[in-house]
């Protein structure tokens, strides 16, 4: 899943047992996604359900995730 994980977590929390998905035709930075996968693997995150207990306020999201991604891009 390259996008939509936030919506997938919301669907899970709302009780959905499946969500529609579509093949992503966009050009992707596969090196960045490889690092994202490594980070998730290190944290034991293997599906959107694993993120359900990690929901944080937006301010914390900016510090914890976006800052990390920006630093990776440097």
N, CA, C and O of each residue as an XYZ file, in Angstrom:
296
protein
N       0.860     -1.173      0.000
C       0.000      0.000      0.000
C       0.901      1.228      0.000
O       1.647      1.460      0.951
N       0.828      2.005     -1.061
C       1.665      3.196     -1.145
C       0.945      4.448     -0.669
O       1.587      5.464     -0.406
N      -0.350      4.393     -0.555
C      -1.118      5.535     -0.082
C      -2.445      5.009      0.455
O      -2.867      3.902      0.122
N      -3.090      5.812      1.283
C      -4.397      5.433      1.792
C      -4.373      4.707      3.118
O      -5.415      4.252      3.591
N      -3.193      4.586      3.735
C      -3.136      3.840      4.994
C      -3.936      4.526      6.099
O      -4.491      3.845      6.961
N      -4.008      5.857      6.092
C      -4.813      6.551      7.095
C      -6.286      6.214      6.927
O      -6.991      5.974      7.907
N      -6.747      6.197      5.681
C      -8.145      5.832      5.416
C      -8.395      4.368      5.760
O      -9.476      4.017      6.232
N      -7.405      3.514      5.526
C      -7.566      2.093      5.857
C      -7.684      1.898      7.365
O      -8.473      1.071      7.822
N      -6.913      2.644      8.135
C      -7.016      2.569      9.604
C      -8.398      3.058     10.035
O      -9.039      2.430     10.877
N      -8.861      4.173      9.465
C     -10.184      4.692      9.815
C     -11.277      3.676      9.482
O     -12.217      3.492     10.255
N     -11.151      3.022      8.335
C     -12.132      1.996      7.958
C     -12.109      0.847      8.958
O     -13.163      0.358      9.365
N     -10.924      0.418      9.355
C     -10.798     -0.661     10.351
C     -11.466     -0.254     11.667
O     -12.224     -1.025     12.255
N     -11.175      0.963     12.117
C     -11.757      1.422     13.384
C     -13.272      1.574     13.297
O     -13.967      1.500     14.310
N     -13.783      1.788     12.082
C     -15.231      1.896     11.880
C     -15.894      0.525     11.716
O     -17.112      0.432     11.563
N     -15.074     -0.545     11.749
C     -15.636     -1.887     11.680
C     -15.662     -2.512     10.300
O     -16.205     -3.604     10.134
N     -15.091     -1.852      9.305
C     -15.053     -2.441      7.965
C     -14.118     -3.633      7.966
O     -13.097     -3.619      8.655
N     -14.449     -4.661      7.208
C     -13.537     -5.810      7.101
C     -12.840     -5.859      5.748
O     -12.015     -6.738      5.502
N     -13.173     -4.911      4.868
C     -12.476     -4.810      3.583
C     -12.644     -3.388      3.055
O     -13.558     -2.663      3.447
N     -11.747     -3.013      2.166
C     -11.826     -1.699      1.506
C     -11.488     -1.887      0.033
O     -10.707     -2.772     -0.315
N     -12.070     -1.059     -0.837
C     -11.701     -1.159     -2.256
C     -10.284     -0.619     -2.458
O      -9.877      0.339     -1.799
N      -9.554     -1.227     -3.354
C      -8.195     -0.765     -3.670
C      -8.050     -0.641     -5.177
O      -8.785     -1.268     -5.940
N      -7.105      0.166     -5.590
C      -6.851      0.407     -7.003
C      -5.358      0.387     -7.245
O      -4.582      0.826     -6.396
N      -4.952     -0.116     -8.388
C      -3.549     -0.141     -8.768
C      -3.072      1.292     -8.947
O      -3.731      2.080     -9.626
N      -1.952      1.639     -8.358
C      -1.384      2.987     -8.419
C      -0.470      3.095     -9.627
O       0.554      2.415     -9.695
N      -0.830      3.938    -10.574
C      -0.043      4.113    -11.798
C       0.964      5.257    -11.691
O       1.716      5.501    -12.635
N       0.992      5.964    -10.553
C       1.906      7.089    -10.382
C       3.350      6.622    -10.307
O       3.640      5.529     -9.819
N       4.253      7.466    -10.797
C       5.671      7.201    -10.590
C       5.975      7.383     -9.112
O       5.572      8.378     -8.510
N       6.671      6.441     -8.538
C       6.964      6.475     -7.105
C       8.465      6.475     -6.873
O       9.235      5.942     -7.672
N       8.862      7.080     -5.773
C      10.259      7.047     -5.348
C      10.461      5.726     -4.599
O      10.242      5.644     -3.390
N      10.878      4.707     -5.332
C      10.974      3.368     -4.737
C      12.041      3.295     -3.645
O      11.922      2.475     -2.734
N      13.068      4.121     -3.711
C      14.069      4.143     -2.632
C      13.435      4.646     -1.338
O      13.695      4.104     -0.264
N      12.609      5.675     -1.440
C      11.915      6.191     -0.256
C      10.956      5.149      0.298
O      10.896      4.942      1.510
N      10.201      4.489     -0.584
C       9.269      3.464     -0.106
C      10.007      2.278      0.509
O       9.512      1.666      1.455
N      11.177      1.951     -0.014
C      11.970      0.875      0.595
C      12.358      1.245      2.021
O      12.339      0.394      2.910
N      12.711      2.514      2.247
C      13.045      2.962      3.606
C      11.805      2.940      4.491
O      11.880      2.526      5.648
N      10.659      3.382      3.957
C       9.412      3.323      4.732
C       9.112      1.888      5.157
O       8.734      1.638      6.302
N       9.282      0.955      4.234
C       9.028     -0.464      4.542
C       9.995     -0.959      5.605
O       9.599     -1.702      6.503
N      11.242     -0.562      5.515
C      12.236     -0.942      6.531
C      11.819     -0.410      7.898
O      11.845     -1.144      8.886
N      11.433      0.868      7.958
C      10.993      1.451      9.234
C       9.797      0.691      9.790
O       9.759      0.371     10.978
N       8.820      0.402      8.935
C       7.638     -0.324      9.402
C       8.006     -1.717      9.888
O       7.524     -2.160     10.931
N       8.852     -2.407      9.143
C       9.278     -3.744      9.541
C       9.965     -3.711     10.902
O       9.714     -4.571     11.746
N      10.822     -2.731     11.117
C      11.530     -2.598     12.405
C      10.565     -2.371     13.565
O      10.848     -2.763     14.698
N       9.426     -1.739     13.282
C       8.429     -1.450     14.321
C       7.331     -2.506     14.404
O       6.419     -2.382     15.222
N       7.406     -3.548     13.567
C       6.392     -4.591     13.592
C       5.082     -4.182     12.938
O       4.028     -4.731     13.260
N       5.141     -3.226     12.024
C       3.949     -2.763     11.324
C       3.896     -3.473      9.977
O       4.754     -3.270      9.118
N       2.869     -4.313      9.807
C       2.751     -5.102      8.582
C       1.413     -4.907      7.870
O       1.196     -5.439      6.781
N       0.528     -4.144      8.493
C      -0.759     -3.824      7.868
C      -1.290     -2.553      8.523
O      -0.810     -2.162      9.586
N      -2.265     -1.910      7.908
C      -2.843     -0.713      8.524
C      -3.403     -0.975      9.929
O      -3.408     -0.076     10.770
N      -3.865     -2.178     10.178
C      -4.395     -2.503     11.512
C      -3.332     -2.295     12.584
O      -3.648     -1.913     13.711
N      -2.067     -2.549     12.232
C      -0.980     -2.359     13.195
C      -0.780     -0.892     13.568
O      -0.105     -0.587     14.551
N      -1.365      0.015     12.788
C      -1.245      1.447     13.072
C      -2.358      1.955     13.982
O      -2.264      3.067     14.502
N      -3.401      1.170     14.184
C      -4.586      1.632     14.905
C      -4.271      2.106     16.322
O      -4.905      3.043     16.806
N      -3.328      1.493     16.981
C      -2.998      1.903     18.352
C      -1.898      2.960     18.374
O      -1.448      3.349     19.451
N      -1.455      3.433     17.210
C      -0.391      4.431     17.128
C      -0.904      5.799     16.677
O      -0.110      6.638     16.252
N      -2.186      6.038     16.758
C      -2.753      7.320     16.344
C      -2.289      8.396     17.318
O      -2.392      8.245     18.535
N      -1.773      9.492     16.751
C      -1.255     10.596     17.568
C      -1.886     11.901     17.106
O      -2.392     11.978     15.987
N      -1.865     12.923     17.946
C      -2.344     14.242     17.513
C      -1.511     14.758     16.335
O      -0.354     14.374     16.164
N      -2.118     15.633     15.529
C      -1.448     16.140     14.332
C      -0.081     16.752     14.661
O       0.884     16.536     13.927
N       0.005     17.491     15.727
C       1.276     18.117     16.119
C       2.360     17.055     16.299
O       3.491     17.232     15.845
N       2.018     15.969     16.954
C       2.985     14.888     17.159
C       3.318     14.196     15.839
O       4.462     13.801     15.618
N       2.330     14.049     14.967
C       2.560     13.463     13.645
C       3.614     14.276     12.892
O       4.518     13.711     12.276
N       3.494     15.601     12.946
C       4.473     16.461     12.269
C       5.878     16.194     12.806
O       6.838     16.140     12.038
N       5.995     16.030     14.105
C       7.304     15.788     14.724
C       7.817     14.380     14.457
O       8.988     14.194     14.125
N       6.947     13.397     14.601
C       7.374     12.001     14.559
C       7.532     11.440     13.149
O       8.453     10.663     12.897
N       6.665     11.814     12.244
C       6.700     11.182     10.920
C       7.199     12.128      9.840
O       8.158     11.817      9.133
N       6.555     13.276      9.711
C       6.946     14.179      8.625
C       8.392     14.643      8.776
O       9.118     14.729      7.786
N       8.812     14.939      9.988
C      10.195     15.353     10.218
C      11.149     14.221      9.813
O      12.178     14.464      9.183
N      10.801     13.002     10.176
C      11.629     11.843      9.828
C      11.729     11.694      8.313
O      12.807     11.431      7.780
N      10.613     11.861      7.630
C      10.618     11.751      6.162
C      11.430     12.861      5.518
O      12.159     12.624      4.555
N      11.308     14.072      6.047
C      12.072     15.196      5.499
C      13.579     14.962      5.692
O      14.375     15.259      4.802
N      13.954     14.438      6.838
C      15.368     14.159      7.091
C      15.884     13.066      6.154
O      17.038     13.108      5.728
N      15.044     12.099      5.836
C      15.447     11.034      4.910
C      15.732     11.616      3.536
O      16.635     11.157      2.835
N      14.954     12.637      3.147
C      15.099     13.212      1.812
C      16.377     14.020      1.649
O      16.781     14.312      0.524
N      17.018     14.383      2.747
C      18.252     15.188      2.651
C      19.432     14.402      2.199
O      20.527     14.949      2.075
